[in-house]
């Protein structure tokens, strides 16, 4: 018994164990062998996140592990806290964060929010031109007959997010985007009430999700990767993760 899925799960849990040590203790190195103390900085500590999220939070070749760099600190903290308390469920992350202090999670969030590594190259689209155009329409204009707002109305015109709690969508892969929209649609991922993403995702069809994910993943990097300033846009409805 076993196979690739079991082996991948074992790998992820082993990396989670290593990461847990890195996040909470000083890291050994050549300096320690010479009798000097290794640097005890947040940059050194969060190297425990690098196997899954990249050395600078830029993401890795595994499309299901998202980019962290440059997302608003409030959003990153909300996600870390959601994993810590079990509102968002992914066993390796729940294991890593269960005993971390909220103030430490906020420090981690602020560190990754300040990084600006380049985005990956746009993902080549494998969907039809018509479906890609449908995705562009939903992202940029929405579908008000179905009460679906444009993604840009919440995530910013450049799709880099809005301070302090709305994430950017550029630089993410289509499979990750599809998985997260699906998690909101089926209630396996949630945010503080009113859960606006869950409400919007529930109105999307499978075809909508495929189209949106494909178009977003095909976008080139904007000139400025920073999130828009707080108050730059008026949200189309109340959202618990971004209180007015």
Helices and strands as residue ranges (DSSP letters): H 4-24, H 30-33, H 42-45, G 46-49, H 50-53, H 73-85, H 91-97, H 102-113, H 129-140, G 144-146, H 152-155, H 174-185, H 196-201, H 206-217
